[in-house]
């Protein structure tokens, strides 16, 4: 395959000759293949969304938007509502993130700023191994090991200490059963900590050492360096790691199914059994008899799809806003 010589005149004194291969078709093919892969992602998302809407068409026509705040779930009378699973999904994810975010931040901070060299690698490997454990193992451990200990020791102590407080006491009423939304949230927090901690650790390590050394040279403490140097430099990555953990918590199925109690009852108490969208689908999909029952479960899947999409969209908007603020400061 011969080459083509192209002479380029830059100015009166400089002339350059570039050797160009005539295989332009390879660039065109590469561009089209990558475009196909990019469009394939959008096509898959559109296909999933269309199939969910089509499958839930019966319940959409029967209940419409009212399906979201109906709490009844009676397959015999064919009365269905998504309020209990939605509440359980959001509440367990909120509990998980309230616990996982500060713990993950502490782990990442220790690994990058405070850990001795001999401990950094094994501790980081242990955190990554937690992320590799299958969710069903977390669920079995939560049901057979954590729930009995939680029922006999931790739940009675929480009820005794905080049950009488106004406002907070409502969340801790009822008998200690071991399973429930609080247990599910705790198990979820253990599951998402490795993901958030790993992302935070990686972005913290991207901070140029010169910035931190300069702050230390001016007399800053470790906390001041983290708060005023590391976090402002890596806040986009930190928010991305938190959103990654939140997405994992919203869609978790097997671990939550084991410990949430799987009860279609709306209760303000975190000690009471509840349900989530993912656990409801896992438990009842194979038992769905009738078109209305099946369509209701499909609509639960559609709601979970929309919730995760909204969360990701809001996180993207937050990241764009942070980027604009950084640009305005500079």
N, C-alpha and C positions, 0 to 999 in steps of 0.2 A: 504494500500500500504506500503510494508516494505521498510526500508531504508538499505543502503549498507554502511558498515564501511570501510574506506580506510586509511591505515597507511602510513604516509609519513616520510621518514628519511631525516632530514635536515643535521645534522652533528652527530658526535659521542655522543653528550650529549643530543640533543633535538629530540624527536620523537613526531609527532602530529597525531591525529586521526580526520578525517573530516567525517561528516555524509552527504552523497550524496543521493538525491532522484533519483530513477530510471526513473523519468518522463522526459527522454531526448527528447521525441517526442514533448513536449510542447515548448522547445527551438527551435527545428527545425521548428515547425509550425509558431512560432513567427517570426523567421528569414525569412521564405518564404513569410509570409503575408506582412511584411514591405518591402521586396524586390519587391513584386508585386505592392505595392502602389508607390514605387519609379519609377519602370519601366512604370507604368501607365501614369505618367506625361510626360515622353519622348514619349510614344505612342500617347498621345493626341496632343503634339506639332507636331510630325511627320504627324499625320493624318490631322491636320489643314494645314500644309505646302503643303502636297501632294494634298489636295482638292483645295487649292488656285492655285497651278501650273496647275492642270488639268482644272480648270474653266477658266483660262486665257490663255490657250494654243492657241486659235485662234489669239489673239492679239500678243502673243509672236512670232508666225509664220509670221504674217503680218508685224509688225514693228520692232520686235526684241528689241535691246537695245535702238534704236532710240525713243521708246515710252517715255523714261524718259525726253528728252529735246524737245519734240514737245509741243508747246503751244496751238495748235488748239483743240477745243472741239465742234464739230459740229455733233450732232446726225443725222441730215438730210442727210448730205453728208458722214456720217460714217467716219469722220476724228477725231481721238482722240489722245490726248497727256497728259502726267501727269505733265508737268513742272509747270503749275499754281497751282494745288493742293499741289505739293511737296514744292514749294516756300512758299505758304501760311502756310502750316503746320510748316515748319522750322522757318519762321519769327515770327509767333505768339508765338511759344514756346520759341524762343530766347527773345522776349520782356517780356514774362511772367517770365522767369528765371532771367533776369536782374533786375526786380523789386522785385520778390519774395524772392530771396536769401538774399540780405541785410536786407530786412524787417523781414524775419524769423529769421535771426541771431540776430537782435536787440530785437525781442520778446523773444527769448530763453535766451539771455543774461540778459534781465531785470527780467525774471521770476526766474532765478537761482542765480543771483548775487545782484540785486538791489531792487527787489520788497519787500515791507513790507509784513509781514506774513499775515495780514488780506486781502491783495489784491491778493496774489499769487494763492490761490485756485479758486476764482471766475473768475479771468482772464484766468487761464489755462483751466477752464471749458468752457469759452466763445470761446477760440481758438478751442477746440475740437468740439464744437457745429457747428462751421463754416464748419468743414469737413463733418458733417452729413447732411448738406443741399443738396437736390438733385440738379443735374446740370441743370435741366430744370428750376428750380426756379432762379438760377443765370442768365440763359438766358433771362427769362421773365423780371427780374429786370433790366438787362443790356439794353434790347430793349426799355422798356417803361419808365424807370426812369433815368438810367445813360446816355443813348445815347442822349436824348434831352438836358440834362444839359451839356454834353460834347460838343454837337454841338453849343450851344448858348454861352458858356462861355470859356471852356478850349481850344477847337480847334482854335478859332480865336486868342486867346492869344498866343498859341504855334506858329501859322503861322506868327504872327506879330513879335514875339521875335526871332525866329530862321529861318524863311523862307528865309531870305536874306543871311544867312551864306553859304559860299562855302562848298559843300559836304553834310552838314547836311540839307541845304535847299531843296535838292532834295527829301529827305524823308518826307518833310512836305509841299509839293505843292498840289494844288487842292482845291476845295471848301470844307468847313466843312459840312460833311454829317451826322455826328454823329456815323454812323456805318462804319466799315472798319477793316483793319488788326490791327491798333493801338487799337481800342476799344476791339477787340477780345483778343489781348494780355493783356490788362488791366484786363479784366474779368477773363482770365485764371490765371493771377497772384493772384487775390483774391481767386481763388479756390485752388491753390496749396500752398498758404502760410500756412494754418493749418497743412498740412501734413509735410512740411519741418520743421516748427517751433516745432511741437510736437516731431519729431525725434531728433532735435537738443537739445531740452530741456531735453529729457530723457538721451541722452548721456552726456550732461553737468553735470547732477546730478550724474553720475557714477564716476566722478573724486573724488578720495579720499580727504576728507577735510584736511588731514595732508599736502598734497602737496600745496594746496592753502594757508593754514595758515602759512606754512613755507615761502612762497613767500611774503605774507603780513608782516611777521615778519622781513624780510630783507629790508623792505621799499618799496616794489613794489606797484604800483597803481593798481586800478581795471583793467584798460585796459592792463597793463603789465601782470597781472596774467592771464587774458583771452588769450592774444596773445602768451605768452611764456609757459604757463602751461596747460590751459584748451584745447586750440585748438590742440597742439601737442599730447596730451593724447587721444583726441577724434576725430582725423581727419578722421579716417576710417568711423566712424559712421556718421560724418557730410557729407562726400561725398556720403554715402549711402542714406541719407535723401534727398540730392539734386537730386540724380538720381531717387529716388522715385517720387519726384515732377515733374521731367522732363518726366518720363514715363506717368504720369497722364496728363500732358499738351499735349503731342504728340497724345494721343488717345482720348482726349475729343471731344464729338460729339455735344450734344444738345445745350450747352451754346454757342459754337462757331457758330453753325448754325443760331442762332438768331441774332447775331451781326456782323458777318464778311461780310455780303453783298451778298454772294453766286454768285459772278460774275467770269466767266472764262476769266478774263483779266489780263495780266501781267503788273504790274505797279510798279515802284520803290517807289512811294509815299505810305507811311503808312496810309494816310488819305483815300486812294481809297479803294473801295470794292474789296474783293478778295475771295478766296476759299481755303479750306483745304481738305485733303483726307477724313477725317471723315465726314465733312459736305457735301461733294459731294456724298458720299455713302448714307447718310441719306436722302438727297433731291431727288436723281435720281434713287435709286435702284428700287422703285416700278413703275417707269415710263419707265424703260429700255425696249425698243422694238427692237427686232432683236438680233441675236447671237453676232454680233460684239460689240454692245452697252453693252450688258450684260457682255461679256468677258472683256471689257475695265474696267468696274467697279470692276470686280473680280481682275484684275491685280492691280488696285489702292489699294485694300485690301492687296494684296501680297506685294506691295511696303511698305505700312505702317507696315506690319509684319516684313519686313526686316529692316526697319529703327529702330524700337524699339529693335529688336534683336541686331543690331550693337551697339546701344547706351548702352544697358545693357552689352554687351561683352566688350566694351571699358571701362565702369565703373568698371567691374570686373578686367580688366587688370590694371587699375589705382590703385585699392585697393591692388592688389597683389604687385605692384611696391612699394607702400607705406609701405607694410608689410616687403618687402625685405630691404628697406632703414632703417627701424627701427631695423631689425635684424643685419644689417651691423654696425649700430652705437653702438649696445650693444656688 
